[in-house]
């Protein structure tokens, strides 16, 4: 680690160091959240690689390189980086379903991934999404968030009649 004098020479302030610590802490929390979401079970390398192949077909639709590596052995817990990829897909699918761009059949939940059969089912959904024109169009042109305008409730204030106004002014004099 650099000495304080070296940090000063580089223009690194205490605020910079504090910010780096906060960023590292946030990244740790993020990693823990994805680890908690990770499907657990006895998954064969063959089923996992079917899912990887499907994911690699869909990644270009998200402007990402289709290079997620294959698995060489069976898995008990999904790696967090793969959970991130699936989470990205899940968020987009949820939004597309909510917007009516695609059918609800494409929706999926991480907690539903419990065995090879559920992995293969998800791989099929992702492969279909990779070929789904409506989904690709949704990703390219997502609908704008509709701004919900708060209805302003104007309270009606009863206006006094001319006679009442004149009486009020006279009372003040």
SEBA-41115 format. One line per 10 residues: their letters; for each residue z, x negated, y of N, C-alpha, C. Coordinates in steps of 0.02 Angstrom, whole numbers, plus 50000, padded with zeros to 5 digits. Atoms other than C-alpha are relative to their C-alpha. Layout:
a) Z,X,Y,Z,X,Y,Z,X,Y  ... $
//
This chain:
xxxxxxxxxx) 50000,49958,49941,50000,50000,50000,50000,49956,50062  50006,50038,49939,49959,49939,50174,50066,50001,50040  49940,50002,49957,50096,49884,50292,49989,50042,50061  50005,49958,49940,50133,49983,50449,49956,49965,50052  50041,50037,49952,50052,49845,50554,49926,50007,49983  50069,49991,50021,49891,49856,50451,49975,50071,50014  50018,49930,49985,49891,50045,50468,49988,50010,50074  50008,49995,49928,49914,50030,50656,49934,49970,50022  50063,50034,49982,49767,49909,50666,49940,50044,49980  50054,49957,50023,49659,50033,50570,49999,50066,50039 $
xxxxxxxxxx) 49997,49938,49961,49711,50173,50688,50028,50058,49961  49971,49948,50041,49802,50269,50553,50069,50016,50028  49937,49980,49970,49945,50368,50628,50046,50032,49948  49952,49965,50044,50100,50444,50552,49975,50070,49984  50027,49933,50010,50015,50613,50576,49946,49999,49946  50052,50006,50052,49867,50553,50471,50031,49994,49931  49967,50010,50065,49984,50496,50333,50033,50065,49977  49968,49936,50016,50078,50661,50341,49948,50050,49976  50054,49954,50018,49914,50758,50334,49974,49983,49930  50023,50020,50067,49856,50657,50182,50049,50022,49946 $
xxxxxxxxxx) 49949,49977,50047,50021,50697,50096,49996,50075,49989  50005,49927,50006,50000,50882,50133,49938,50019,49960  50062,49985,50036,49821,50880,50068,50010,49985,49925  49987,50018,50070,49875,50791,49908,50045,50053,49967  49955,49948,50026,50014,50919,49885,49962,50065,49987  50040,49939,50008,49892,51064,49910,49953,49993,49940  50044,50012,50057,49773,50986,49784,50038,50005,49934  49958,49995,50060,49915,50971,49658,50015,50073,49983  49986,49928,50010,49960,51155,49682,49938,50035,49973  50063,49971,50021,49777,51202,49663,49986,49983,49927 $
xxxxxxxxxx) 50010,50022,50069,49764,51101,49503,50046,50038,49952  49951,49964,50041,49921,51184,49434,49979,50073,49990  50022,49931,50005,49852,51357,49472,49942,50007,49951  50056,49996,50048,49690,51322,49378,50023,49984,49930  49973,50015,50067,49787,51246,49234,50035,50062,49971  49966,49939,50022,49890,51406,49225,49950,50054,49979  50051,49951,50016,49730,51510,49220,49961,49982,49937  50041,50025,50055,49654,51405,49081,50011,50039,49936  49994,49967,50065,49616,51501,48922,50029,49953,49948  49969,50038,50053,49718,51444,48773,49985,50033,49933 $
xxxxxxxxxx) 50014,49976,50067,49680,51460,48588,49970,49945,49958  50034,50048,50043,49587,51375,48448,49925,50011,50008  50071,49993,49984,49410,51352,48514,49961,49943,49968  50041,50052,50031,49277,51260,48415,49954,49968,50052  50045,50036,49956,49168,51129,48498,49933,50038,50005  50063,49964,50000,49016,51234,48447,50002,50059,50049  49994,49944,49954,49077,51389,48541,50006,49975,50072  49992,50028,49933,49130,51284,48690,49933,49975,50027  50065,50025,49978,48958,51202,48696,49950,50056,50014  50040,49941,49982,48875,51374,48693,50016,50022,50071 $
xxxxxxxxxx) 49978,49981,49933,48977,51415,48847,49977,49949,50052  50023,50052,49955,48935,51248,48927,49925,50008,50014  50073,49991,49991,48748,51277,48897,49986,50059,50046  50010,49941,49956,48761,51449,48978,50020,49983,50072  49977,50019,49933,48861,51379,49124,49949,49955,50035  50050,50046,49971,48733,51241,49150,49936,50037,50021  50057,49959,49979,48597,51375,49159,50013,50036,50066  49982,49961,49940,48691,51468,49296,50017,49956,50060  49979,50044,49944,48752,51320,49400,49948,49991,50055  50049,50007,49946,48586,51297,49493,49998,50059,50049 $
xxxxxxxxxx) 49997,49942,49956,48604,51473,49562,50055,49992,50053  49946,50015,49953,48761,51406,49648,49988,49934,50037  50021,50063,49969,48665,51254,49711,50041,49941,49975  49963,50055,50032,48756,51141,49589,49958,49972,49943  50038,50031,50054,48686,51019,49465,50025,50024,49932  49981,49974,50066,48684,51084,49287,50018,49944,49952  49984,50060,50039,48774,50936,49213,50071,50001,49972  49933,49999,50030,48938,50997,49141,49993,49970,49930  50007,50034,50065,48967,50886,48988,50020,50045,49941  49984,49963,50061,48974,50952,48811,50065,49974,49970 $
xxxxxxxxxx) 49938,50018,50034,49127,50947,48701,49985,49968,49933  50009,50035,50064,49140,50828,48553,50050,50022,49947  49949,49978,50048,49292,50908,48474,50026,50069,50021  49971,49935,49988,49383,51073,48462,50050,49996,50058  49958,49998,49940,49488,51128,48611,50053,50054,49991  49947,49950,49999,49655,51217,48626,50010,50030,50070  49993,49977,49931,49658,51230,48817,49938,49979,50039  50059,50017,49959,49508,51238,48933,50019,49948,50052  49987,50048,49947,49497,51088,49050,49997,50035,50068  49997,49966,49935,49539,51134,49230,49934,49997,50037 $
xxxxxxxxxx) 50064,50002,49965,49371,51075,49295,49951,50052,49974  50042,49948,50029,49284,51196,49176,50026,50069,50022  49971,49938,49976,49405,51334,49228,49977,50013,50072  50025,49993,49931,49352,51301,49409,49929,50028,50001  50070,49976,50004,49169,51326,49362,49999,50073,49981  49997,49930,50022,49208,51487,49269,50031,50044,50054  49970,49962,49945,49319,51543,49413,49951,50014,50056  50052,49990,49949,49175,51518,49534,49953,50056,49978  50043,49947,50027,49065,51625,49422,50035,50067,50004  49962,49937,50001,49201,51756,49405,50005,50030,50069 $
xxxxxxxxxx) 49995,49975,49931,49225,51771,49593,49935,50030,50024  50066,49975,49979,49039,51792,49623,49982,50064,49963  50015,49939,50040,49022,51919,49482,50042,50058,50027  49957,49946,49973,49170,52020,49549,49972,50026,50065  50028,49979,49936,49093,52022,49722,49935,50038,49991  50064,49965,50012,48922,52071,49655,50010,50069,49970  49984,49934,50029,48996,52211,49551,50027,50046,50054  49971,49959,49946,49099,52273,49699,49948,50023,50050  50053,49983,49952,48943,52271,49808,49947,50045,49968  50049,49958,50035,48846,52368,49675,49935,49963,49985 $
xxxxxxxxxx) 50061,50039,50012,48720,52226,49654,49985,49992,49926  50009,50006,50072,48749,52210,49466,50047,50049,49965  49960,49953,50040,48821,52317,49328,50068,49969,49982  49931,50019,50017,49005,52310,49283,50004,49963,49934  50000,50033,50065,48960,52246,49109,50002,49924,50005  50000,50072,49991,48942,52070,49181,50069,49973,50020  49934,50020,49978,49122,52066,49242,50039,49969,49941  49958,50030,50052,49245,51956,49146,50065,49976,50029  49933,50025,49981,49426,51900,49151,50017,49940,49957  49981,50060,50037,49494,51731,49101,50046,50016,49942 $
xxxxxxxxxx) 49952,49985,50053,49634,51808,49001,49969,50033,49939  50034,49971,50057,49505,51893,48889,49970,49946,49953  50027,50055,50040,49449,51722,48824,50056,49975,49954  49946,50016,50047,49556,51703,48668,49977,49967,49935  50026,50028,50062,49441,51647,48527,49926,49985,50008  50071,50018,49998,49266,51588,48484,49955,50061,50014  50040,49939,49989,49200,51767,48482,49999,50018,50073  49998,49984,49928,49258,51798,48660,49964,49947,50041  50038,50052,49966,49184,51631,48713,49925,50014,49995  50071,49985,50010,49016,51678,48638,49978,50062,50039 $
xxxxxxxxxx) 50014,49941,49960,49024,51848,48722,49991,49980,50074  50004,50024,49931,49056,51763,48890,49937,49958,50010  50061,50041,49995,48916,51638,48856,49938,50045,50007  50056,49952,49995,48798,51785,48831,49996,50032,50068  50000,49971,49933,48852,51866,48994,49975,49951,50052  50020,50051,49951,48830,51704,49090,49925,49985,49993  50072,50011,50010,48658,51675,49012,49961,50057,50031  50034,49943,49970,48608,51851,49062,50002,49997,50077  49995,50007,49927,48672,51819,49238,49951,49948,50026  50047,50053,49979,48567,51660,49248,49929,50026,50004 $
xxxxxxxxxx) 50067,49971,50001,48414,51768,49213,49995,50065,50041  49997,49936,49965,48467,51917,49320,49978,49992,50073  50030,50005,49933,48359,51933,49476,50046,50029,50054  49956,49969,49951,48481,52050,49564,50060,49955,50017  49943,50044,49989,48625,51928,49541,49978,49939,50041  50025,50057,49962,48521,51782,49604,49987,50019,50073  50011,49976,49931,48469,51884,49756,50066,50010,50036  49934,49991,49971,48650,51929,49786,50028,49933,50022  49974,50066,49983,48698,51745,49784,49964,49970,50060  50040,50027,49944,48557,51699,49904,50014,50038,50064 $
xxxxxxxxxx) 49991,49957,49942,48590,51844,50021,50060,50046,49991  49941,49956,50009,48768,51906,50003,50007,50048,50058  49992,49952,49945,48806,52062,50102,50054,49976,50047  49950,50019,49950,48899,52033,50262,50062,50042,49990  49937,49963,50002,49080,52080,50261,49999,50053,50055  49998,49947,49950,49092,52246,50347,50066,49996,50038  49940,50002,49959,49211,52236,50491,50027,50071,50005  49968,49934,49996,49332,52378,50482,50028,50006,50070  49976,49989,49933,49355,52442,50655,50061,50045,49997  49940,49959,49998,49526,52506,50688,49987,50059,50046 $
xxxxxxxxxx) 50008,49940,49960,49520,52682,50749,50054,50001,50052  49951,49997,49947,49601,52689,50916,50016,50073,50013  49978,49931,49990,49701,52844,50932,50022,50005,50072  49983,49990,49931,49702,52899,51109,50047,50059,50005  49951,49948,49993,49854,52997,51149,49983,50041,50062  50015,49958,49942,49817,53144,51259,50063,50010,50041  49944,49990,49954,49929,53145,51408,49985,50063,50040  50013,49938,49964,49945,53317,51479,49999,49987,50076  50006,50009,49928,49886,53320,51659,50030,50061,50035  49968,49946,49961,49981,53419,51786,49946,50037,50040 $
xxxxxxxxxx) 50047,49961,49960,49893,53559,51877,50007,49978,50073  49998,50018,49929,49856,53543,52063,50065,50022,50032  49938,49974,49971,50005,53650,52106,50059,49956,49981  49946,50042,50024,50121,53544,51998,49998,49931,50034  50007,50065,49966,50052,53384,52076,50026,50004,50071  49979,49992,49929,50079,53448,52252,50076,50007,50002  49928,49991,50001,50256,53501,52206,50035,49933,49988  49970,50066,50013,50294,53327,52135,49997,49955,50061  50006,50042,49940,50229,53242,52292,50048,50024,50055  49955,49972,49948,50328,53359,52403,50073,49983,49984 $
xxx) 49932,50017,50019,50486,53325,52303,50016,49928,50017  49989,50070,49984,50465,53139,52336,50010,49988,50075  49994,50009,49928,50459,53163,52522,50064,50023,50028 $
//
